[in-house]
Amino acid sequence: MSHLVADDITDRAGPKYGEALQDMWSKIRIPEKKESQALEAKLDTAQGVLNLYRFYNDPAKVRAFIKADFGGGIRHATPELYGRQYVAWWETRNLRMVANIRSAFANQPGARVLSVVGSSHKPYFDAYLNMMHEVQLVDSAKLLK
């Protein structure tokens, strides 16, 4: 069992874990789905890619997605509480990803680091990295204008 990744949580979850997650995800309703699909259909230009990036990184949309996905996990009812195990896996995954990033530049004080992650990771990364000494975050939205 590896403690370097979060997958040991899902490995121990039980045989019906994947089935339960599929059921949970099938019940999630994201209001912006049609808008995201329209933007995804226009990825044939640089502007189209940038528009989709801005859409997925809009703080309000990220909060809505996290509330739907991980809030849905907390509420999903199975005897094994698979949804809550999913949330624990996600939190552990983010903690370990951030720990790996911090470790990568630990011996280079003052280093500038670019970390690119999926938008649903970003609030976790921001929260965890903001607790670390000598780490200063730069808002990418300001760079994309």
MDTraj code that builds the backbone (N, CA, C; nanometers):
import mdtraj as md
import numpy as np

residues = "MET SER HIS LEU VAL ALA ASP ASP ILE THR ASP ARG ALA GLY PRO LYS TYR GLY GLU ALA LEU GLN ASP MET TRP SER LYS ILE ARG ILE PRO GLU LYS LYS GLU SER GLN ALA LEU GLU ALA LYS LEU ASP THR ALA GLN GLY VAL LEU ASN LEU TYR ARG PHE TYR ASN ASP PRO ALA LYS VAL ARG ALA PHE ILE LYS ALA ASP PHE GLY GLY GLY ILE ARG HIS ALA THR PRO GLU LEU TYR GLY ARG GLN TYR VAL ALA TRP TRP GLU THR ARG ASN LEU ARG MET VAL ALA ASN ILE ARG SER ALA PHE ALA ASN GLN PRO GLY ALA ARG VAL LEU SER VAL VAL GLY SER SER HIS LYS PRO TYR PHE ASP ALA TYR LEU ASN MET MET HIS GLU VAL GLN LEU VAL ASP SER ALA LYS LEU LEU LYS".split()
xyz = np.array([
    [0.0851, -0.1177, 0.0000],
    [0.0000, 0.0000, 0.0000],
    [0.0897, 0.1240, 0.0000],
    [0.0700, 0.2124, -0.0960],
    [0.1501, 0.3336, -0.1074],
    [0.0837, 0.4499, -0.0349],
    [0.1638, 0.5240, 0.0366],
    [0.1110, 0.6433, 0.1029],
    [0.1557, 0.7696, 0.0297],
    [0.2072, 0.7530, -0.0920],
    [0.2490, 0.8675, -0.1717],
    [0.1374, 0.9192, -0.2601],
    [0.0322, 0.8433, -0.2748],
    [-0.0837, 0.8846, -0.3527],
    [-0.2083, 0.8617, -0.2684],
    [-0.3185, 0.9173, -0.3120],
    [-0.4431, 0.9032, -0.2365],
    [-0.5169, 0.7749, -0.2713],
    [-0.4710, 0.7030, -0.3718],
    [-0.5458, 0.5880, -0.4213],
    [-0.5553, 0.4729, -0.3218],
    [-0.4747, 0.4735, -0.2171],
    [-0.4910, 0.3677, -0.1179],
    [-0.6285, 0.3771, -0.0516],
    [-0.6870, 0.4968, -0.0491],
    [-0.8218, 0.5139, 0.0056],
    [-0.9236, 0.4422, -0.0818],
    [-0.9164, 0.4641, -0.2116],
    [-1.0128, 0.3993, -0.3019],
    [-0.9859, 0.2495, -0.3110],
    [-0.8596, 0.2091, -0.2996],
    [-0.8275, 0.0663, -0.3030],
    [-0.8922, -0.0091, -0.1871],
    [-0.9069, 0.0571, -0.0735],
    [-0.9660, -0.0065, 0.0447],
    [-1.1171, 0.0156, 0.0550],
    [-1.1757, 0.0908, -0.0359],
    [-1.3164, 0.1304, -0.0239],
    [-1.4150, 0.0148, -0.0366],
    [-1.3821, -0.0830, -0.1128],
    [-1.4748, -0.1954, -0.1290],
    [-1.5182, -0.2125, -0.2728],
    [-1.5759, -0.3287, -0.3036],
    [-1.6054, -0.3641, -0.4425],
    [-1.7146, -0.2803, -0.5093],
    [-1.8006, -0.2185, -0.4324],
    [-1.9109, -0.1431, -0.4934],
    [-1.8849, 0.0076, -0.4973],
    [-1.7636, 0.0467, -0.4662],
    [-1.7280, 0.1889, -0.4613],
    [-1.7513, 0.2563, -0.5966],
    [-1.6972, 0.2005, -0.7025],
    [-1.7116, 0.2596, -0.8359],
    [-1.8562, 0.2709, -0.8790],
    [-1.9321, 0.1694, -0.8523],
    [-2.0750, 0.1693, -0.8840],
    [-2.1475, 0.2819, -0.8082],
    [-2.1137, 0.2970, -0.6817],
    [-2.1765, 0.4016, -0.5999],
    [-2.1407, 0.5406, -0.6518],
    [-2.0159, 0.5594, -0.6945],
    [-1.9759, 0.6903, -0.7485],
    [-2.0503, 0.7204, -0.8780],
    [-2.0652, 0.6215, -0.9638],
    [-2.1404, 0.6428, -1.0879],
    [-2.2832, 0.6852, -1.0558],
    [-2.3434, 0.6220, -0.9568],
    [-2.4781, 0.6590, -0.9148],
    [-2.4797, 0.8021, -0.8617],
    [-2.3824, 0.8352, -0.7793],
    [-2.3742, 0.9703, -0.7225],
    [-2.3596, 1.0749, -0.8332],
    [-2.2670, 1.0515, -0.9252],
    [-2.2430, 1.1483, -1.0327],
    [-2.3644, 1.1610, -1.1246],
    [-2.4407, 1.0543, -1.1422],
    [-2.5583, 1.0619, -1.2289],
    [-2.6651, 1.1543, -1.1712],
    [-2.6580, 1.1818, -1.0431],
    [-2.7569, 1.2661, -0.9756],
    [-2.7135, 1.4123, -0.9648],
    [-2.5914, 1.4411, -1.0033],
    [-2.5417, 1.5790, -0.9941],
    [-2.5991, 1.6613, -1.1084],
    [-2.6512, 1.7762, -1.0759],
    [-2.7045, 1.8686, -1.1760],
    [-2.6233, 1.9966, -1.1708],
    [-2.5550, 2.0254, -1.2811],
    [-2.4746, 2.1463, -1.2903],
    [-2.5436, 2.2388, -1.3895],
    [-2.5938, 2.3538, -1.3423],
    [-2.6722, 2.4434, -1.4282],
    [-2.5962, 2.4943, -1.5508],
    [-2.4664, 2.5072, -1.5419],
    [-2.3868, 2.5638, -1.6510],
    [-2.3486, 2.4607, -1.7570],
    [-2.4056, 2.3411, -1.7508],
    [-2.3674, 2.2326, -1.8415],
    [-2.3820, 2.2721, -1.9887],
    [-2.4936, 2.3337, -2.0261],
    [-2.5152, 2.3715, -2.1666],
    [-2.4142, 2.4765, -2.2105],
    [-2.3851, 2.5720, -2.1221],
    [-2.2875, 2.6756, -2.1544],
    [-2.1490, 2.6140, -2.1748],
    [-2.1111, 2.5209, -2.0886],
    [-1.9790, 2.4584, -2.1026],
    [-1.9718, 2.3763, -2.2310],
    [-2.0786, 2.3071, -2.2654],
    [-2.0801, 2.2285, -2.3883],
    [-2.0677, 2.3180, -2.5114],
    [-2.1321, 2.4341, -2.5089],
    [-2.1228, 2.5280, -2.6214],
    [-1.9794, 2.5787, -2.6357],
    [-1.9141, 2.6094, -2.5241],
    [-1.7755, 2.6565, -2.5285],
    [-1.6809, 2.5450, -2.5728],
    [-1.7070, 2.4227, -2.5290],
    [-1.6228, 2.3088, -2.5678],
    [-1.6312, 2.2823, -2.7176],
    [-1.7409, 2.3189, -2.7792],
    [-1.7573, 2.2989, -2.9235],
    [-1.6776, 2.3999, -3.0050],
    [-1.6215, 2.5009, -2.9393],
    [-1.5502, 2.6078, -3.0102],
    [-1.4015, 2.6110, -2.9740],
    [-1.3404, 2.4948, -2.9660],
    [-1.1993, 2.4876, -2.9274],
    [-1.1036, 2.4880, -3.0458],
    [-1.1515, 2.5346, -3.1596],
    [-1.0677, 2.5338, -3.2790],
    [-0.9852, 2.6613, -3.2956],
    [-0.9957, 2.7533, -3.1990],
    [-0.9148, 2.8753, -3.2028],
    [-0.8542, 2.8983, -3.0640],
    [-0.7488, 2.9785, -3.0605],
    [-0.6879, 3.0132, -2.9324],
    [-0.7877, 3.0867, -2.8438],
    [-0.8675, 3.1751, -2.9029],
    [-0.9676, 3.2488, -2.8255],
    [-1.0719, 3.1532, -2.7667],
    [-1.1092, 3.0520, -2.8438],
    [-1.2049, 2.9533, -2.7943],
    [-1.1515, 2.8777, -2.6739],
    [-1.0231, 2.8409, -2.6774],
    [-0.9592, 2.7719, -2.5648],
    [-0.9548, 2.8647, -2.4437],
    [-0.9168, 2.9898, -2.4659],
    [-0.9100, 3.0861, -2.3564],
    [-1.0482, 3.1111, -2.2957],
    [-1.1513, 3.1180, -2.3780],
    [-1.2879, 3.1365, -2.3271],
    [-1.3296, 3.0195, -2.2372],
    [-1.2969, 2.8979, -2.2798],
    [-1.3311, 2.7807, -2.1988],
    [-1.2512, 2.7805, -2.0691],
    [-1.1232, 2.8160, -2.0764],
    [-1.0388, 2.8235, -1.9569],
    [-1.0964, 2.9242, -1.8578],
    [-1.1338, 3.0404, -1.9069],
    [-1.1931, 3.1425, -1.8190],
    [-1.3243, 3.0921, -1.7578],
    [-1.4047, 3.0243, -1.8370],
    [-1.5315, 2.9701, -1.7874],
    [-1.5065, 2.8728, -1.6724],
    [-1.4182, 2.7754, -1.6946],
    [-1.3930, 2.6738, -1.5921],
    [-1.3212, 2.7284, -1.4701],
    [-1.2572, 2.8422, -1.4825],
    [-1.1837, 2.9006, -1.3700],
    [-1.2562, 3.0180, -1.3058],
    [-1.3777, 3.0451, -1.3479],
    [-1.4568, 3.1485, -1.2830],
    [-1.4854, 3.1029, -1.1399],
    [-1.4472, 3.1819, -1.0401],
    [-1.4636, 3.1379, -0.8998],
    [-1.6050, 3.0944, -0.8638],
    [-1.7049, 3.1616, -0.9148],
    [-1.8433, 3.1234, -0.8831],
    [-1.8771, 2.9865, -0.9422],
    [-1.8290, 2.9599, -1.0621],
    [-1.8560, 2.8306, -1.1251],
    [-1.7791, 2.7186, -1.0547],
    [-1.6567, 2.7474, -1.0138],
    [-1.5785, 2.6475, -0.9403],
    [-1.6488, 2.6138, -0.8089],
    [-1.6957, 2.7154, -0.7367],
    [-1.7672, 2.6906, -0.6103],
    [-1.8929, 2.6073, -0.6348],
    [-1.9647, 2.6376, -0.7419],
    [-2.0874, 2.5625, -0.7731],
    [-2.0551, 2.4163, -0.8037],
    [-1.9488, 2.3937, -0.8793],
    [-1.9096, 2.2570, -0.9118],
    [-1.8690, 2.1812, -0.7859],
    [-1.7873, 2.2433, -0.7019],
    [-1.7418, 2.1773, -0.5795],
    [-1.8605, 2.1464, -0.4887],
    [-1.9523, 2.2409, -0.4774],
    [-2.0712, 2.2179, -0.3950],
    [-2.1526, 2.1010, -0.4498],
    [-2.1673, 2.0948, -0.5814],
    [-2.2446, 1.9867, -0.6425],
    [-2.1731, 1.8524, -0.6272],
    [-2.0459, 1.8470, -0.6609],
    [-1.9726, 1.7209, -0.6615],
    [-1.9432, 1.6714, -0.5199],
    [-1.8729, 1.7503, -0.4419],
    [-1.8308, 1.7040, -0.3100],
    [-1.9424, 1.7176, -0.2064],
    [-2.0287, 1.8168, -0.2230],
    [-2.1480, 1.8235, -0.1394],
    [-2.2372, 1.7039, -0.1666],
    [-2.2451, 1.6659, -0.2945],
    [-2.3205, 1.5463, -0.3316],
    [-2.2592, 1.4213, -0.2705],
    [-2.1267, 1.4192, -0.2631],
    [-2.0583, 1.3057, -0.2009],
    [-2.0910, 1.2935, -0.0536],
    [-2.0930, 1.4055, 0.0156],
    [-2.1250, 1.4041, 0.1584],
    [-2.2686, 1.3550, 0.1805],
    [-2.3596, 1.3951, 0.0919],
    [-2.5010, 1.3594, 0.1078],
    [-2.5369, 1.2210, 0.0529],
    [-2.4521, 1.1649, -0.0333],
    [-2.4861, 1.0379, -0.0988],
    [-2.4957, 0.9264, 0.0042],
    [-2.6085, 0.8607, 0.0073],
    [-2.6365, 0.7616, 0.1115],
    [-2.6130, 0.6187, 0.0627],
    [-2.5133, 0.5558, 0.1193],
    [-2.4928, 0.4116, 0.1068],
    [-2.4515, 0.3641, 0.2459],
    [-2.4734, 0.2377, 0.2763],
    [-2.4325, 0.1890, 0.4088],
    [-2.2825, 0.2079, 0.4349],
    [-2.2030, 0.2019, 0.3283],
    [-2.0573, 0.2154, 0.3409],
    [-2.0111, 0.3610, 0.3391],
    [-2.1046, 0.4532, 0.3163],
    [-2.0728, 0.5962, 0.3055],
    [-1.9662, 0.6217, 0.1984],
    [-1.9870, 0.5629, 0.0818],
    [-1.8903, 0.5761, -0.0276],
    [-1.8692, 0.7214, -0.0694],
    [-1.9739, 0.8013, -0.0676],
    [-1.9590, 0.9415, -0.1056],
    [-1.8629, 1.0153, -0.0135],
    [-1.8705, 0.9870, 0.1137],
    [-1.7798, 1.0504, 0.2098],
    [-1.6377, 0.9986, 0.1923],
    [-1.6244, 0.8718, 0.1535],
    [-1.4910, 0.8190, 0.1241],
    [-1.4323, 0.8879, 0.0006],
    [-1.5181, 0.9162, -0.0963],
    [-1.4767, 0.9894, -0.2165],
    [-1.4241, 1.1286, -0.1792],
    [-1.4957, 1.1980, -0.0928],
    [-1.4526, 1.3313, -0.0495],
    [-1.3185, 1.3216, 0.0239],
    [-1.3028, 1.2218, 0.1097],
    [-1.1757, 1.2034, 0.1808],
    [-1.0624, 1.1764, 0.0826],
    [-1.0901, 1.0960, -0.0207],
    [-0.9895, 1.0693, -0.1237],
    [-0.9491, 1.1995, -0.1927],
    [-1.0474, 1.2827, -0.2279],
    [-1.0207, 1.4081, -0.2986],
    [-0.9360, 1.5023, -0.2124],
    [-0.9722, 1.5144, -0.0867],
    [-0.8964, 1.6023, 0.0034],
    [-0.7537, 1.5516, 0.0203],
    [-0.7378, 1.4220, 0.0371],
    [-0.6047, 1.3626, 0.0534],
    [-0.5229, 1.3798, -0.0738],
    [-0.5860, 1.3603, -0.1865],
    [-0.5167, 1.3777, -0.3148],
    [-0.4619, 1.5206, -0.3270],
    [-0.5446, 1.6183, -0.2940],
    [-0.4993, 1.7577, -0.3029],
    [-0.3873, 1.7871, -0.2042],
    [-0.3994, 1.7366, -0.0826],
    [-0.2926, 1.7561, 0.0169],
    [-0.1605, 1.6985, -0.0328],
    [-0.1650, 1.5807, -0.0885],
    [-0.0412, 1.5161, -0.1355],
    [0.0154, 1.5849, -0.2590],
    [-0.0715, 1.6326, -0.3469],
    [-0.0244, 1.7057, -0.4648],
    [0.0474, 1.8334, -0.4211],
    [-0.0125, 1.9059, -0.3266],
    [0.0491, 2.0297, -0.2784],
    [0.1789, 1.9991, -0.2040],
    [0.1810, 1.8924, -0.1263],
    [0.3044, 1.8544, -0.0563],
    [0.4161, 1.8246, -0.1559],
    [0.3830, 1.7578, -0.2657],
    [0.4839, 1.7287, -0.3680],
    [0.5347, 1.8564, -0.4338],
    [0.4444, 1.9501, -0.4588],
    [0.4870, 2.0775, -0.5185],
    [0.5794, 2.1517, -0.4232],
    [0.5408, 2.1606, -0.2961],
    [0.6236, 2.2316, -0.1970],
    [0.7592, 2.1648, -0.1830],
    [0.7605, 2.0338, -0.1818],
    [0.8859, 1.9597, -0.1708],
    [0.9770, 1.9864, -0.2903],
    [0.9188, 2.0036, -0.4078],
    [0.9969, 2.0235, -0.5297],
    [1.0819, 2.1499, -0.5264],
    [1.0365, 2.2526, -0.4544],
    [1.1169, 2.3749, -0.4491],
    [1.1656, 2.4080, -0.3080],
    [1.1585, 2.3125, -0.2179],
    [1.1993, 2.3353, -0.0791],
    [1.3461, 2.3727, -0.0653],
    [1.4305, 2.3205, -0.1502],
    [1.5736, 2.3493, -0.1435],
    [1.6148, 2.4647, -0.2333],
    [1.5148, 2.5405, -0.2799],
    [1.5421, 2.6559, -0.3656],
    [1.4635, 2.7763, -0.3141],
    [1.5008, 2.8286, -0.1966],
    [1.4275, 2.9438, -0.1421],
    [1.4198, 3.0579, -0.2437],
    [1.3044, 3.1185, -0.2530],
    [1.2845, 3.2285, -0.3463],
    [1.2510, 3.1845, -0.4875],
    [1.2404, 3.0548, -0.5105],
    [1.2101, 3.0052, -0.6458],
    [1.0724, 3.0520, -0.6901],
    [1.0581, 3.0706, -0.8192],
    [0.9271, 3.1003, -0.8780],
    [0.8770, 2.9705, -0.9379],
    [0.7531, 2.9358, -0.9065],
    [0.6977, 2.8073, -0.9473],
    [0.5638, 2.8306, -1.0161],
    [0.5464, 2.7651, -1.1284],
    [0.4179, 2.7670, -1.1966],
    [0.3551, 2.6298, -1.1775],
    [0.2373, 2.6286, -1.1210],
    [0.1649, 2.5041, -1.1005],
    [0.0325, 2.5148, -1.1759],
    [0.0112, 2.4238, -1.2681],
    [-0.1120, 2.4228, -1.3467],
    [-0.1921, 2.2996, -1.3045],
    [-0.3129, 2.3233, -1.2554],
    [-0.3983, 2.2148, -1.2084],
    [-0.5402, 2.2369, -1.2606],
    [-0.6194, 2.1337, -1.2532],
    [-0.7597, 2.1465, -1.2904],
    [-0.8301, 2.2439, -1.1976],
    [-0.9320, 2.3094, -1.2501],
    [-0.9975, 2.4165, -1.1746],
    [-1.0597, 2.3694, -1.0441],
    [-1.1022, 2.2448, -1.0357],
    [-1.1617, 2.1992, -0.9102],
    [-1.0561, 2.1703, -0.8035],
    [-0.9297, 2.1645, -0.8431],
    [-0.8203, 2.1532, -0.7455],
    [-0.7827, 2.2897, -0.6884],
    [-0.8019, 2.3943, -0.7675],
    [-0.7478, 2.5254, -0.7340],
    [-0.7866, 2.5790, -0.5962],
    [-0.9125, 2.5738, -0.5540],
    [-0.9435, 2.6262, -0.4201],
    [-0.8682, 2.5530, -0.3085],
    [-0.8488, 2.4233, -0.3259],
    [-0.7740, 2.3454, -0.2272],
    [-0.6274, 2.3856, -0.2295],
    [-0.5708, 2.3965, -0.3499],
    [-0.4313, 2.4378, -0.3620],
    [-0.4112, 2.5754, -0.3001],
    [-0.4995, 2.6684, -0.3322],
    [-0.4870, 2.8035, -0.2777],
    [-0.4903, 2.8005, -0.1252],
    [-0.5848, 2.7256, -0.0690],
    [-0.5969, 2.7192, 0.0774],
    [-0.4719, 2.6580, 0.1393],
    [-0.4249, 2.5484, 0.0851],
    [-0.3088, 2.4798, 0.1434],
    [-0.1804, 2.5605, 0.1226],
    [-0.1590, 2.6110, 0.0013],
    [-0.0366, 2.6871, -0.0251],
    [-0.0336, 2.8191, 0.0515],
    [-0.1515, 2.8785, 0.0742],
    [-0.1568, 3.0033, 0.1503],
    [-0.1150, 2.9853, 0.2960],
    [-0.1144, 2.8637, 0.3449],
    [-0.0724, 2.8372, 0.4825],
    [0.0788, 2.8192, 0.4938],
    [0.1482, 2.8150, 0.3825],
    [0.2913, 2.7855, 0.3841],
    [0.3738, 2.9135, 0.3851],
    [0.4803, 2.9089, 0.4624],
    [0.5737, 3.0210, 0.4679],
    [0.6459, 3.0316, 0.3343],
    [0.6790, 3.1509, 0.2975],
    [0.7562, 3.1793, 0.1754],
    [0.6845, 3.1408, 0.0466],
    [0.5546, 3.1256, 0.0513],
    [0.4772, 3.1000, -0.0702],
    [0.3833, 3.2176, -0.0894],
    [0.3919, 3.2774, -0.2058],
    [0.3042, 3.3894, -0.2411],
    [0.2329, 3.3517, -0.3699],
    [0.1010, 3.3480, -0.3644],
    [0.0231, 3.3098, -0.4820],
    [-0.0061, 3.4320, -0.5682],
    [-0.0094, 3.4108, -0.6979],
    [-0.0440, 3.5140, -0.7940],
    [-0.1731, 3.4700, -0.8622],
    [-0.2700, 3.5586, -0.8686],
    [-0.3993, 3.5277, -0.9295],
    [-0.3832, 3.5192, -1.0818],
    [-0.4059, 3.4010, -1.1365],
    [-0.3894, 3.3815, -1.2802],
    [-0.4909, 3.4616, -1.3618],
    [-0.6063, 3.4907, -1.3046],
    [-0.7081, 3.5678, -1.3779],
    [-0.6543, 3.7047, -1.4199],
    [-0.5685, 3.7629, -1.3363],
    [-0.5100, 3.8922, -1.3694],
    [-0.4147, 3.8828, -1.4885],
    [-0.3565, 3.7667, -1.5076],
    [-0.2637, 3.7471, -1.6172],
    [-0.3328, 3.7153, -1.7488],
    [-0.4599, 3.6818, -1.7438],
    [-0.5305, 3.6365, -1.8648],
    [-0.6165, 3.7437, -1.9289],
    [-0.6000, 3.8671, -1.8907],
    [-0.6818, 3.9755, -1.9464],
    [-0.6312, 4.0193, -2.0802],
])
top = md.Topology()
chain = top.add_chain()
for i, resn in enumerate(residues, 1):
    res = top.add_residue(resn, chain, resSeq=i)
    for name in ("N", "CA", "C"):
        top.add_atom(name, md.element.get_by_symbol(name[0]), res)
traj = md.Trajectory(xyz[None], top)
